Amino acid sequence: MVPADREEGRAHIRIEALTFDYGGARPAVDRLSFDIGKGEFIGLLGPSGCGKSTTLRMFAGLLAPTSGRITIAGRDITARPPWERNLGLVFQSYALFPHMTVEQNVAFGLQQRRVAKVESRARVAEALRAVRLEDFGRRRPSELSGGQQQRVAIARAIVIEPEILLLDEPLSNLDARLRDEMRFEIRDIQMRTGITTLFVTHDQQEALTMCDRIAVMNEGRLEQIGTPQEIYDHAASRFVARFIGRANELNGTLAIEAGRPVLHTNGVVLPVAGELPEGVRAGAAATAILRPHSILLAEPGGAGLQAVVRRRVFVGNMIEFDLLLDDGQALIAELRPAEARLAHTEEGARVTLSWPEGEMRMIAA
């Protein structure tokens, strides 16, 4: 789903050179800039300490930026207090009032806004329907599962009809099964309500499965922004390639032959797909990225890279091969058991590696 605002080049939300400095060696957020389209679900993804939660807190008005600005539909909200921003917030801890029922928890924000009781009841009922908890209104938080409590927190955030929904690691306190369920629940709620959403996570799986676009952050800066497939297939840097999924790094020397870039490594010439990143030059040492699931194994001596199987591990839905090239570089290959021609290859055996054209791409130095 690509929101109309972004398709037409208009930004619903604009973050411009946003910076926050705690006074350390480097800013926690360093000149961050990107746009969000109306109705878009954007993920802020990165490791702990990369600045993603600080960014969300500046957006929410809980922290004042050192510099930069935030606009919503052209309105500068950078200096506005939280209660003037019309935002819904959901944090890691659900922060539900234990002495209140589900209905009372959801209605709390409407009471603060002095919404009439008749309208409040109708909006609470609608919000609970949106999160599929219409039959749980009389219960207290202690009577709900973790996933149900999370949905109550989301209902409380959307009942005030916010312009923007902010989610800060909302699934981190759930067990693995509930996280899987809630990923799709949250995405479904967002798509049905159409609320523009900014979602903070350190979990690449959450970002890949839930978001329209992902903004990958590292040490306070934006490394890359794009759709999940763009980020995964066309990583702009070594950091992005390593952080999103698993990636093999294959080192060699770049050359241009017959007008096409190729990588010379281990005595073979390998075609490289896509455009060359900025700073990558022919004749220089270069690094290419190759995903483990792209690699195919064949009998030794064929056309392609030659390797030795150092280890072979069955991991349920795939067989993982730890491979060593002749020059000492290590690669990982992942093959489904039914598709692996050499699924029973023993450790120490030699194999030939290949992959479909277009799977190997250069990354910036």
C-alpha positions as CSV (number, residue, x, y, z in Angstrom):
1,M,0.0,0.0,0.0
2,V,1.5,3.4,-1.1
3,P,-0.4,6.4,0.4
4,A,-1.7,8.9,-2.1
5,D,0.2,11.8,-0.5
6,R,3.5,10.1,-1.1
7,E,2.5,9.0,-4.6
8,E,1.8,12.6,-5.5
9,G,5.0,13.9,-3.8
10,R,3.2,15.6,-0.9
11,A,4.3,15.0,2.6
12,H,1.8,14.7,5.4
13,I,4.6,14.7,8.0
14,R,8.0,16.3,7.4
15,I,11.0,15.8,9.7
16,E,13.8,18.2,8.8
17,A,17.3,18.1,10.1
18,L,16.0,16.9,13.5
19,T,18.8,16.9,16.1
20,F,19.0,16.0,19.8
21,D,22.2,16.3,21.8
22,Y,22.5,14.9,25.3
23,G,25.9,16.4,25.5
24,G,27.8,13.2,24.7
25,A,30.5,12.5,22.1
26,R,27.9,12.6,19.3
27,P,24.3,13.7,19.1
28,A,21.7,11.0,20.0
29,V,19.8,12.1,16.8
30,D,21.9,13.8,14.1
31,R,20.2,15.9,11.4
32,L,17.5,13.3,10.7
33,S,15.3,14.1,7.7
34,F,12.5,12.2,6.0
35,D,8.8,12.5,4.9
36,I,5.8,10.4,5.8
37,G,2.7,10.2,3.6
38,K,-0.9,10.4,4.9
39,G,-2.0,6.9,6.1
40,E,1.5,5.5,5.8
41,F,3.0,3.0,8.3
42,I,6.6,4.0,8.8
43,G,9.1,1.9,10.9
44,L,12.0,3.4,12.7
45,L,14.4,0.5,12.9
46,G,17.8,0.2,14.5
47,P,19.8,-1.3,17.4
48,S,19.6,0.0,20.9
49,G,21.0,3.5,21.3
50,C,20.6,4.4,17.6
51,G,18.2,7.3,18.4
52,K,14.9,5.9,17.3
53,S,13.1,6.3,20.6
54,T,14.6,9.7,21.1
55,T,13.2,10.6,17.7
56,L,9.7,9.4,18.7
57,R,9.8,11.3,21.9
58,M,10.7,14.5,20.1
59,F,7.8,13.9,17.7
60,A,5.5,13.3,20.7
61,G,6.7,16.6,22.4
62,L,8.3,14.8,25.3
63,L,11.7,16.1,24.3
64,A,12.6,19.4,22.8
65,P,14.9,19.1,19.7
66,T,18.3,20.8,19.9
67,S,17.6,21.9,16.3
68,G,15.5,21.0,13.3
69,R,11.7,20.9,13.0
70,I,8.7,18.7,12.6
71,T,5.6,19.7,10.5
72,I,2.3,18.0,10.1
73,A,0.2,19.0,7.0
74,G,2.4,22.1,6.8
75,R,1.9,23.1,10.5
76,D,5.1,23.5,12.5
77,I,4.6,21.5,15.8
78,T,8.2,21.5,16.9
79,A,7.6,23.8,19.9
80,R,4.0,22.7,20.7
81,P,3.3,20.8,24.0
82,P,2.1,17.1,23.6
83,W,-1.5,17.9,24.3
84,E,-1.7,20.2,21.3
85,R,-0.3,17.7,18.8
86,N,-3.3,15.4,18.5
87,L,-1.2,12.2,18.8
88,G,-2.0,8.8,20.1
89,L,0.9,7.1,22.0
90,V,1.5,3.4,22.8
91,F,4.6,2.5,24.7
92,Q,6.3,-0.8,25.8
93,S,4.5,-0.8,29.1
94,Y,0.8,-0.6,28.5
95,A,0.3,1.8,31.4
96,L,-3.3,0.7,31.9
97,F,-5.0,1.8,35.1
98,P,-5.5,-1.5,37.1
99,H,-8.4,-0.2,39.1
100,M,-10.4,0.7,36.0
101,T,-12.3,-1.5,33.6
102,V,-11.3,-1.8,29.9
103,E,-14.1,0.7,29.0
104,Q,-12.9,3.2,31.6
105,N,-9.3,2.9,30.5
106,V,-10.2,3.5,26.8
107,A,-12.5,6.4,27.8
108,F,-9.9,8.2,29.9
109,G,-8.5,10.4,27.1
110,L,-12.0,11.4,26.1
111,Q,-12.8,12.4,29.7
112,Q,-9.7,14.6,29.7
113,R,-11.0,16.3,26.6
114,R,-14.5,16.7,28.2
115,V,-16.3,14.7,25.5
116,A,-20.0,14.3,26.2
117,K,-20.9,10.9,27.8
118,V,-23.1,9.8,25.0
119,E,-20.5,10.5,22.4
120,S,-17.8,9.0,24.6
121,R,-19.7,5.7,25.0
122,A,-20.1,5.4,21.2
123,R,-16.5,6.2,20.5
124,V,-15.3,3.7,23.1
125,A,-17.5,1.0,21.7
126,E,-16.2,1.7,18.2
127,A,-12.6,1.6,19.4
128,L,-13.1,-1.7,21.1
129,R,-14.7,-3.1,18.0
130,A,-11.7,-1.9,16.0
131,V,-9.3,-4.0,18.2
132,R,-11.8,-6.9,18.5
133,L,-12.4,-6.5,22.2
134,E,-16.1,-5.4,22.2
135,D,-17.0,-8.2,24.7
136,F,-14.3,-7.3,27.2
137,G,-15.3,-3.8,28.2
138,R,-16.3,-4.8,31.8
139,R,-13.1,-6.6,32.6
140,R,-10.1,-5.2,34.4
141,P,-6.5,-5.4,32.9
142,S,-5.5,-8.1,35.3
143,E,-8.1,-10.4,33.7
144,L,-6.6,-10.0,30.2
145,S,-3.7,-11.6,28.4
146,G,-0.7,-9.6,27.4
147,G,-2.0,-9.3,23.8
148,Q,-5.4,-8.2,24.9
149,Q,-3.8,-5.5,27.2
150,Q,-1.8,-4.3,24.2
151,R,-5.0,-4.0,22.2
152,V,-6.6,-2.0,25.0
153,A,-3.7,0.4,24.9
154,I,-4.1,0.8,21.2
155,A,-7.9,1.4,21.6
156,R,-7.1,4.1,24.2
157,A,-4.7,5.7,21.7
158,I,-7.1,5.7,18.7
159,V,-10.3,6.5,20.5
160,I,-9.3,10.2,20.7
161,E,-9.1,10.1,16.8
162,P,-5.5,11.2,16.6
163,E,-3.9,12.5,13.5
164,I,-0.8,10.4,14.1
165,L,-0.3,7.1,16.0
166,L,3.1,6.6,17.7
167,L,4.1,3.1,18.7
168,D,7.3,2.7,20.8
169,E,8.4,-1.0,20.9
170,P,4.8,-2.1,21.6
171,L,5.5,-5.8,21.2
172,S,8.7,-6.1,23.2
173,N,7.0,-7.4,26.4
174,L,5.1,-10.2,24.6
175,D,6.2,-13.8,24.2
176,A,7.2,-15.0,20.7
177,R,3.7,-16.4,19.8
178,L,1.9,-13.3,20.9
179,R,4.4,-11.1,19.0
180,D,3.6,-12.9,15.8
181,E,-0.1,-12.5,16.4
182,M,0.0,-8.9,17.4
183,R,2.2,-7.9,14.4
184,F,-0.7,-8.7,12.1
185,E,-3.3,-7.3,14.5
186,I,-1.6,-3.9,14.7
187,R,-1.2,-3.7,11.0
188,D,-4.8,-4.7,10.4
189,I,-6.0,-2.0,12.8
190,Q,-3.8,0.6,11.2
191,M,-5.1,-0.2,7.7
192,R,-8.7,-0.3,8.8
193,T,-8.4,3.1,10.6
194,G,-6.1,4.7,8.1
195,I,-4.1,6.5,10.8
196,T,-0.6,7.7,9.8
197,T,1.7,5.6,12.1
198,L,5.3,5.9,13.2
199,F,6.5,2.6,14.7
200,V,9.7,2.2,16.6
201,T,11.3,-1.3,16.8
202,H,14.7,-3.0,17.0
203,D,13.2,-6.2,15.5
204,Q,13.8,-6.5,11.8
205,Q,11.0,-9.1,11.4
206,E,8.5,-6.7,12.8
207,A,9.7,-3.9,10.5
208,L,9.7,-6.1,7.4
209,T,6.2,-7.6,8.0
210,M,4.4,-4.5,9.2
211,C,5.7,-1.4,7.6
212,D,5.1,0.4,4.3
213,R,8.6,1.8,4.5
214,I,11.4,1.4,6.9
215,A,13.9,4.1,8.1
216,V,17.0,2.4,9.3
217,M,19.0,4.3,11.9
218,N,22.5,3.9,13.1
219,E,24.3,6.1,15.7
220,G,21.7,8.9,15.4
221,R,21.7,9.0,11.6
222,L,19.5,7.8,8.8
223,E,21.3,5.0,6.9
224,Q,18.5,4.3,4.4
225,I,14.8,4.6,3.9
226,G,12.7,2.5,1.6
227,T,10.1,-0.3,1.3
228,P,10.9,-3.6,3.1
229,Q,11.9,-5.1,-0.3
230,E,14.0,-2.2,-1.3
231,I,15.9,-2.3,2.1
232,Y,16.4,-6.0,1.9
233,D,17.3,-6.4,-1.8
234,H,19.2,-3.1,-2.2
235,A,21.0,-2.4,1.1
236,A,22.7,1.0,0.8
237,S,25.5,0.2,3.2
238,R,27.3,-2.6,5.0
239,F,25.4,-1.7,8.2
240,V,22.0,-2.1,6.5
241,A,22.9,-5.3,4.8
242,R,24.1,-6.8,8.1
243,F,21.2,-5.5,10.2
244,I,18.4,-6.5,7.8
245,G,18.5,-10.3,7.4
246,R,21.6,-12.3,7.0
247,A,24.2,-11.2,4.4
248,N,27.4,-12.7,3.0
249,E,30.1,-10.3,2.2
250,L,32.3,-11.3,-0.7
251,N,35.5,-9.3,-1.2
252,G,37.4,-8.9,-4.5
253,T,38.4,-6.4,-7.1
254,L,35.9,-4.5,-9.1
255,A,36.3,-4.2,-12.9
256,I,34.1,-3.0,-15.8
257,E,34.0,-5.6,-18.7
258,A,31.8,-5.3,-21.8
259,G,30.3,-2.2,-20.1
260,R,29.1,-4.2,-17.0
261,P,30.6,-4.3,-13.5
262,V,32.1,-7.6,-12.4
263,L,33.9,-8.8,-9.3
264,H,37.2,-10.7,-9.6
265,T,37.6,-13.1,-6.6
266,N,39.1,-16.5,-6.1
267,G,40.1,-16.8,-9.7
268,V,36.6,-16.3,-11.1
269,V,34.7,-13.3,-12.6
270,L,31.2,-12.7,-11.1
271,P,28.7,-10.3,-12.6
272,V,27.3,-7.6,-10.3
273,A,23.7,-6.4,-10.5
274,G,22.4,-2.9,-10.2
275,E,24.1,0.5,-10.2
276,L,27.4,0.9,-8.4
277,P,27.2,2.8,-5.1
278,E,28.8,6.2,-4.7
279,G,32.6,5.8,-4.1
280,V,32.9,2.4,-5.6
281,R,35.5,2.5,-8.5
282,A,36.8,0.1,-11.1
283,G,40.2,-1.4,-10.2
284,A,39.7,-0.9,-6.4
285,A,39.0,-3.4,-3.7
286,A,35.3,-3.9,-3.4
287,T,32.7,-5.8,-1.4
288,A,29.5,-7.4,-2.7
289,I,26.5,-8.6,-0.8
290,L,24.9,-12.0,-1.3
291,R,22.0,-13.4,0.7
292,P,22.4,-17.0,2.0
293,H,19.2,-18.2,0.5
294,S,20.4,-17.2,-3.0
295,I,23.3,-19.6,-3.1
296,L,23.0,-22.9,-4.9
297,L,25.3,-25.9,-4.4
298,A,26.5,-28.2,-7.1
299,E,29.2,-30.9,-7.7
300,P,32.8,-29.5,-7.5
301,G,34.6,-28.4,-10.6
302,G,31.8,-26.6,-12.3
303,A,31.7,-22.9,-13.3
304,G,31.5,-20.8,-10.2
305,L,33.2,-20.3,-6.9
306,Q,34.8,-23.4,-5.3
307,A,34.3,-24.0,-1.6
308,V,34.6,-26.6,1.2
309,V,31.7,-27.5,3.4
310,R,32.9,-26.7,7.0
311,R,29.7,-27.5,8.7
312,R,26.2,-28.7,7.7
313,V,23.3,-28.0,10.1
314,F,19.6,-29.0,9.9
315,V,17.5,-26.2,11.3
316,G,14.0,-27.5,10.5
317,N,12.8,-25.6,7.4
318,M,16.3,-25.4,5.9
319,I,19.8,-26.8,5.8
320,E,22.5,-24.3,6.6
321,F,25.9,-24.8,5.1
322,D,29.0,-23.1,6.5
323,L,31.4,-22.7,3.5
324,L,35.0,-21.8,3.1
325,L,36.4,-20.4,-0.1
326,D,39.9,-21.1,-1.4
327,D,41.2,-17.7,-0.2
328,G,39.8,-18.2,3.3
329,Q,36.6,-16.1,3.0
330,A,33.6,-17.7,4.7
331,L,30.0,-17.8,3.3
332,I,26.7,-19.2,4.6
333,A,24.2,-20.9,2.3
334,E,20.6,-21.8,3.2
335,L,18.8,-24.4,1.2
336,R,15.4,-26.0,1.8
337,P,15.8,-29.7,2.3
338,A,13.5,-30.6,-0.6
339,E,15.4,-28.3,-3.0
340,A,19.0,-29.0,-1.9
341,R,20.7,-31.1,-4.5
342,L,23.5,-31.9,-2.1
343,A,21.5,-31.9,1.2
344,H,23.5,-35.0,2.3
345,T,26.9,-33.4,1.5
346,E,29.3,-34.3,4.3
347,E,31.5,-31.9,6.1
348,G,34.8,-31.5,4.3
349,A,33.4,-32.1,0.8
350,R,34.1,-29.6,-2.0
351,V,31.2,-27.9,-3.8
352,T,30.7,-25.3,-6.5
353,L,28.7,-22.2,-5.6
354,S,26.4,-20.3,-7.9
355,W,23.3,-18.1,-7.7
356,P,20.7,-16.5,-10.1
357,E,21.9,-13.5,-12.0
358,G,21.0,-10.3,-10.3
359,E,21.4,-11.6,-6.7
360,M,24.8,-10.1,-6.0
361,R,25.1,-6.4,-5.5
362,M,27.9,-4.0,-4.5
363,I,27.7,-2.0,-1.3
364,A,29.4,1.3,-0.5
365,A,32.9,1.2,1.0
